[in-house]
Amino acid sequence: MSHSYTPGLRVTSSALLRRERRLPLKGRVTVAQGDTVAPDTIVARTELPGNVQTINLAMRLSLDPSQVATALTLPIGTPVRRGQPIASGKSLFGLVRTQVESPADGVLESVSTVTGQLILREPPIPVEIAAYVRGTVVEVLPEEGVIVQAQGAFAQGIFGVGGETFGAIEVVADSPDQPLDPKRITDAHRGKVLVAGAYVSYAAIMRARDVGAAALVAGGFDDQDLRQLLGRDLGVAITGSEDLGLTIVLTEGFGHIRMAERTWKLLTSHRGDVASVSGATQIRAGVMRPEILIPRTDVVASGEESATGPGLEVGALLRVIRSPYFGRIGRALELPPELRLLDSEAMVRVLLVEFTDDQSHATVPRANVELIAE
């Protein structure tokens, strides 16, 4: 008899957490192998080349391009400040003197005697990479970054927005099926990772952002609230770069959805512990899930619980991870062995699912679902 395994979201109290922290281009690593790092420890630095500004000296000074080099008042390679004179020339038979000032801070990089253009390079843009997770540097990637490792709890969400952040866990709901009341969020929650229950409203999200909370973790919220939050439709499901002032992780999907019991128990058992949170989500090829990592300081990183669970079977609790039923939770009613023809004309194995919210039925490809641990 064939056995089908459908991977679900990882939720475990003991996992080996390894995160690669790499610069976008070569730079300098600021820590050494064996160092203990905090989430905000800078582990590597580099500088991106500054923006380029082009100044047409030939036109500005009414000179032949071959003469612009002699019009410079400062040599190439000189740092300059905004408004500082950089070139001058005379026109109208020497009666009018014209002066060109630097439009920005930077360095005079080059001048062309063919086009008459001066290139001004603005100051380099510093880039720093933080450790993100509290742990130990187990490997240094020369001139590029490090690998940080820790042992601790780990939970994945189904969808998130916002970048990497960290903070102490604070539970702001009494049960996994309780919506978050915005009034429960106070100024004392600044910098905290707030764990809600089944649902967060747009008002609750705004309240959490206003008080300066680091992250908000909940079972679900409405997709129209996401549109209002971003000011646009999400489009391609790749997130993590949004500048929202708050990272949001949904553990179950869109709508009023009770947080899975296992996830709720894990997060509430770590009240006060510092968690690292990322809302980065990629649903297409190269799936990436939002995550909550809670490193421990009293254990040595050694290994992790097996991610393998039971196979997909009738009665299994599952979540749909593709349109048009994305985020909905239900149970498998039937697992037809034969291939079925989809609207896309592909022949795939499917299952019949009964959704828990309204007991409606739908036939979906097995590849479009993931198991939920009970």
C-alpha positions as CSV (number, residue, x, y, z in Angstrom):
1,M,0.0,0.0,0.0
2,S,1.4,3.4,-1.0
3,H,2.3,5.9,1.8
4,S,2.0,9.6,1.2
5,Y,3.7,12.1,3.6
6,T,2.7,15.7,3.5
7,P,5.0,18.0,5.4
8,G,3.5,20.5,7.8
9,L,4.7,23.5,9.7
10,R,7.5,22.8,12.1
11,V,6.6,23.3,15.7
12,T,9.1,21.9,18.2
13,S,10.4,22.6,21.6
14,S,13.9,21.4,20.8
15,A,15.6,22.1,17.5
16,L,19.1,22.8,16.3
17,L,18.9,26.4,15.0
18,R,21.5,27.3,12.4
19,R,21.3,30.6,10.5
20,E,23.7,31.9,7.9
21,R,24.3,35.6,8.1
22,R,25.9,36.8,4.9
23,L,26.8,40.2,3.5
24,P,25.5,41.2,0.0
25,L,29.2,41.7,-1.0
26,K,32.6,41.2,0.6
27,G,33.4,43.1,3.7
28,R,34.7,42.5,7.2
29,V,33.6,39.9,9.7
30,T,33.5,41.4,13.2
31,V,33.3,38.3,15.4
32,A,35.3,35.1,15.7
33,Q,34.4,31.4,15.8
34,G,33.3,30.4,19.2
35,D,32.0,33.9,20.2
36,T,28.6,34.1,21.9
37,V,26.3,36.6,20.1
38,A,23.0,38.3,20.9
39,P,20.3,39.0,18.3
40,D,21.5,42.6,17.8
41,T,25.3,41.8,17.7
42,I,26.8,43.0,14.5
43,V,28.7,40.1,13.0
44,A,29.8,41.6,9.7
45,R,30.1,45.0,8.0
46,T,30.6,46.3,4.5
47,E,30.0,49.4,2.4
48,L,27.9,49.7,-0.8
49,P,29.3,52.1,-3.4
50,G,27.6,55.5,-3.2
51,N,25.2,56.9,-5.7
52,V,26.7,58.6,-8.8
53,Q,25.9,62.1,-9.9
54,T,26.8,63.3,-13.3
55,I,27.5,67.0,-13.8
56,N,27.7,68.4,-17.4
57,L,30.6,70.9,-16.9
58,A,30.9,71.5,-20.7
59,M,27.4,72.8,-20.8
60,R,27.4,74.6,-17.4
61,L,30.7,76.5,-18.2
62,S,30.2,76.8,-22.0
63,L,33.4,75.0,-22.6
64,D,34.7,72.5,-25.2
65,P,34.7,69.1,-23.6
66,S,38.4,68.8,-24.1
67,Q,38.9,71.8,-21.7
68,V,36.7,70.8,-18.8
69,A,39.6,69.2,-16.9
70,T,41.4,72.5,-16.7
71,A,38.3,74.1,-15.3
72,L,38.3,72.0,-12.1
73,T,39.3,73.9,-9.0
74,L,40.0,70.6,-7.2
75,P,41.9,67.6,-8.4
76,I,40.2,64.3,-9.1
77,G,39.9,62.1,-6.0
78,T,39.2,65.1,-3.7
79,P,36.4,64.7,-1.1
80,V,33.9,67.6,-1.4
81,R,30.9,69.0,0.5
82,R,27.6,70.0,-0.9
83,G,27.7,73.6,-2.1
84,Q,31.5,73.6,-2.4
85,P,33.0,75.1,-5.6
86,I,34.4,72.4,-7.8
87,A,34.9,74.1,-11.2
88,S,34.9,77.6,-12.7
89,G,35.2,79.2,-16.2
90,K,34.8,82.5,-18.1
91,S,32.4,83.3,-20.9
92,L,31.4,86.3,-23.0
93,F,35.0,87.1,-23.9
94,G,36.1,86.6,-20.3
95,L,33.6,89.2,-18.9
96,V,31.4,86.7,-17.0
97,R,32.8,84.2,-14.6
98,T,30.7,81.0,-13.9
99,Q,31.2,78.8,-10.9
100,V,29.9,75.2,-10.5
101,E,29.1,73.9,-7.0
102,S,29.0,70.3,-5.8
103,P,25.3,69.1,-5.7
104,A,26.1,66.7,-2.8
105,D,28.8,65.4,-0.5
106,G,31.1,62.9,-2.2
107,V,34.3,62.4,-4.1
108,L,35.3,63.8,-7.5
109,E,35.7,60.4,-9.3
110,S,36.5,61.2,-12.9
111,V,36.0,63.7,-15.7
112,S,35.6,63.0,-19.4
113,T,37.3,65.1,-22.1
114,V,35.0,63.5,-24.7
115,T,31.6,64.2,-23.1
116,G,32.6,67.0,-20.8
117,Q,30.9,65.2,-17.9
118,L,32.2,65.2,-14.3
119,I,31.4,62.1,-12.1
120,L,30.7,62.7,-8.4
121,R,30.5,59.6,-6.2
122,E,28.4,60.1,-3.1
123,P,29.6,58.6,0.2
124,P,29.4,54.8,0.5
125,I,26.4,53.3,2.2
126,P,27.2,51.3,5.3
127,V,25.7,47.8,5.5
128,E,25.7,45.8,8.8
129,I,24.5,42.3,9.4
130,A,23.3,41.3,12.9
131,A,23.3,37.8,14.3
132,Y,19.5,37.8,14.4
133,V,19.4,34.9,16.8
134,R,21.2,34.5,20.2
135,G,23.8,31.7,20.0
136,T,27.3,30.8,19.1
137,V,29.4,31.5,16.0
138,V,30.2,28.0,14.7
139,E,31.7,29.0,11.4
140,V,33.2,32.1,9.9
141,L,32.8,32.8,6.2
142,P,35.8,34.9,5.4
143,E,34.9,38.4,4.3
144,E,31.3,37.4,3.9
145,G,29.6,36.5,7.2
146,V,29.1,33.8,9.8
147,I,26.9,30.8,10.8
148,V,25.2,31.2,14.1
149,Q,24.0,28.1,16.0
150,A,21.8,27.6,19.0
151,Q,19.5,25.0,20.6
152,G,15.9,26.0,21.3
153,A,12.2,26.1,20.4
154,F,11.1,26.7,16.9
155,A,7.8,27.4,15.3
156,Q,6.8,28.2,11.7
157,G,3.9,30.3,10.5
158,I,2.0,30.0,7.3
159,F,2.3,33.7,6.3
160,G,4.0,36.8,7.6
161,V,5.0,40.3,6.7
162,G,7.9,42.5,8.0
163,G,11.6,41.8,8.5
164,E,13.7,40.3,11.2
165,T,13.2,41.4,14.8
166,F,13.5,40.2,18.3
167,G,12.0,40.7,21.8
168,A,10.7,39.0,24.9
169,I,7.5,37.0,24.5
170,E,4.4,38.5,26.0
171,V,1.0,36.7,25.8
172,V,-1.9,39.0,25.3
173,A,-4.7,36.5,25.0
174,D,-6.2,34.1,27.4
175,S,-6.8,31.2,25.0
176,P,-5.8,30.1,21.5
177,D,-9.4,30.9,20.2
178,Q,-9.7,34.4,21.7
179,P,-9.4,37.4,19.4
180,L,-7.0,40.1,20.5
181,D,-8.6,43.1,22.2
182,P,-6.6,46.2,21.2
183,K,-7.1,47.6,24.7
184,R,-4.9,44.8,26.1
185,I,-1.9,46.3,24.3
186,T,-0.1,48.9,26.4
187,D,3.0,51.0,26.4
188,A,4.6,48.2,28.5
189,H,4.6,46.1,25.4
190,R,7.2,48.2,23.6
191,G,9.9,45.9,22.1
192,K,7.9,42.8,22.9
193,V,6.8,39.8,20.8
194,L,3.1,39.7,21.4
195,V,1.3,36.3,21.2
196,A,-2.4,36.7,20.4
197,G,-5.0,33.9,20.0
198,A,-7.3,33.3,17.0
199,Y,-7.4,36.7,15.4
200,V,-6.0,40.2,15.2
201,S,-7.9,43.2,13.8
202,Y,-6.4,46.1,11.9
203,A,-7.0,48.2,15.0
204,A,-5.0,45.8,17.1
205,I,-2.2,45.8,14.6
206,M,-2.1,49.6,14.6
207,R,-2.2,49.7,18.3
208,A,0.8,47.3,18.5
209,R,2.7,49.4,16.1
210,D,2.0,52.6,17.9
211,V,3.3,51.3,21.2
212,G,6.4,50.0,19.5
213,A,5.9,46.2,19.8
214,A,8.5,44.2,17.9
215,A,6.2,41.5,16.5
216,L,2.7,40.2,16.6
217,V,1.9,36.5,16.4
218,A,-1.7,35.3,15.9
219,G,-3.8,32.5,14.3
220,G,-5.1,34.8,11.5
221,F,-6.3,38.1,10.3
222,D,-8.4,39.4,7.4
223,D,-6.9,39.6,4.0
224,Q,-8.5,43.0,3.4
225,D,-6.6,44.3,6.5
226,L,-3.4,43.2,4.9
227,R,-4.3,45.3,1.8
228,Q,-5.0,48.2,4.0
229,L,-1.8,47.7,6.0
230,L,0.4,47.5,2.9
231,G,-1.5,50.1,0.9
232,R,-1.6,47.7,-2.1
233,D,-2.4,44.2,-3.1
234,L,0.4,41.8,-2.2
235,G,0.7,40.2,-5.6
236,V,3.5,37.7,-5.8
237,A,3.7,36.1,-2.4
238,I,7.2,37.1,-1.4
239,T,7.4,39.2,1.8
240,G,9.9,40.2,4.4
241,S,11.1,43.6,3.1
242,E,8.1,45.6,4.2
243,D,8.9,48.6,6.4
244,L,5.8,48.4,8.6
245,G,7.4,49.1,12.0
246,L,6.1,45.7,13.1
247,T,6.6,42.1,12.1
248,I,3.4,40.0,11.8
249,V,3.3,36.2,11.7
250,L,0.1,34.2,11.1
251,T,0.3,30.6,12.3
252,E,-2.9,29.4,10.7
253,G,-4.1,31.6,7.8
254,F,-6.6,34.3,6.9
255,G,-9.7,34.8,8.9
256,H,-10.8,34.0,12.5
257,I,-8.8,30.8,13.0
258,R,-7.9,29.2,16.3
259,M,-4.2,29.0,16.9
260,A,-3.1,25.3,16.8
261,E,-2.9,24.0,20.3
262,R,0.7,22.8,19.9
263,T,1.8,26.2,18.8
264,W,-0.1,28.0,21.5
265,K,1.4,25.8,24.3
266,L,4.9,26.2,22.9
267,L,4.7,30.0,22.8
268,T,2.9,30.5,26.1
269,S,5.4,28.2,27.8
270,H,8.2,30.7,26.9
271,R,6.7,33.9,28.4
272,G,9.5,36.3,29.1
273,D,12.1,34.5,26.9
274,V,13.7,36.4,24.0
275,A,12.5,35.2,20.6
276,S,13.8,36.1,17.2
277,V,11.0,36.6,14.6
278,S,11.0,36.9,10.8
279,G,7.9,37.5,8.7
280,A,9.7,36.6,5.4
281,T,7.4,34.3,3.3
282,Q,7.8,32.8,-0.1
283,I,5.0,30.5,-1.2
284,R,6.3,29.6,-4.7
285,A,9.5,27.7,-5.6
286,G,11.9,27.7,-2.8
287,V,9.3,27.9,0.0
288,M,10.2,30.1,2.9
289,R,8.1,30.3,6.1
290,P,7.8,33.0,8.7
291,E,9.4,31.8,11.9
292,I,9.7,32.2,15.6
293,L,13.0,31.0,17.2
294,I,13.5,30.9,21.0
295,P,17.1,29.9,21.8
296,R,18.0,28.4,25.2
297,T,21.0,29.4,27.2
298,D,21.1,26.4,29.5
299,V,21.8,23.7,26.8
300,V,24.5,22.9,24.2
301,A,23.3,22.8,20.6
302,S,23.2,19.1,19.7
303,G,20.3,18.1,17.5
304,E,16.6,18.4,16.7
305,E,13.4,16.5,16.8
306,S,12.5,14.6,13.7
307,A,10.4,16.5,11.3
308,T,8.8,13.4,10.0
309,G,5.2,12.8,11.0
310,P,2.4,10.4,10.1
311,G,1.3,10.1,6.5
312,L,-1.7,11.7,5.0
313,E,-4.7,9.7,5.9
314,V,-8.5,10.0,6.2
315,G,-9.4,12.2,9.1
316,A,-6.0,14.1,9.1
317,L,-6.2,17.7,10.0
318,L,-4.6,19.8,7.3
319,R,-4.2,23.3,5.8
320,V,-4.5,24.3,2.1
321,I,-1.5,26.3,1.0
322,R,-2.5,27.3,-2.5
323,S,-5.3,29.3,-4.1
324,P,-8.3,29.3,-4.2
325,Y,-8.5,27.9,-0.7
326,F,-5.3,29.3,0.7
327,G,-5.1,29.2,4.5
328,R,-8.3,27.2,5.1
329,I,-8.2,24.3,7.5
330,G,-10.1,21.1,7.2
331,R,-10.0,17.3,7.4
332,A,-9.3,14.7,4.7
333,L,-12.6,12.9,3.8
334,E,-11.4,10.8,0.9
335,L,-8.0,9.9,-0.7
336,P,-8.9,8.7,-4.2
337,P,-6.0,6.5,-5.5
338,E,-6.5,7.4,-9.2
339,L,-5.2,10.5,-10.9
340,R,-7.7,13.3,-11.5
341,L,-7.7,15.8,-14.4
342,L,-7.5,19.5,-13.2
343,D,-8.6,22.6,-15.0
344,S,-5.0,23.1,-15.9
345,E,-5.1,19.8,-17.7
346,A,-2.6,18.2,-15.4
347,M,-3.2,14.7,-14.0
348,V,-2.5,14.6,-10.3
349,R,-3.5,12.8,-7.1
350,V,-6.2,14.7,-5.1
351,L,-8.1,14.5,-1.9
352,L,-11.6,15.5,-0.7
353,V,-11.4,17.9,2.2
354,E,-14.1,19.1,4.6
355,F,-13.4,22.6,5.9
356,T,-13.8,23.1,9.6
357,D,-15.3,26.6,9.4
358,D,-18.4,25.9,7.3
359,Q,-18.3,22.1,6.7
360,S,-18.1,22.7,2.9
361,H,-16.3,20.3,0.7
362,A,-13.6,20.8,-2.0
363,T,-11.3,18.6,-4.1
364,V,-7.7,19.8,-4.0
365,P,-4.4,18.4,-5.2
366,R,-2.5,16.6,-2.4
367,A,0.5,18.8,-3.2
368,N,-1.5,21.8,-2.2
369,V,-2.0,20.8,1.5
370,E,0.1,20.3,4.5
371,L,-0.6,18.4,7.7
372,I,-1.2,20.1,11.0
373,A,0.1,18.4,14.1
374,E,-2.6,17.7,16.7
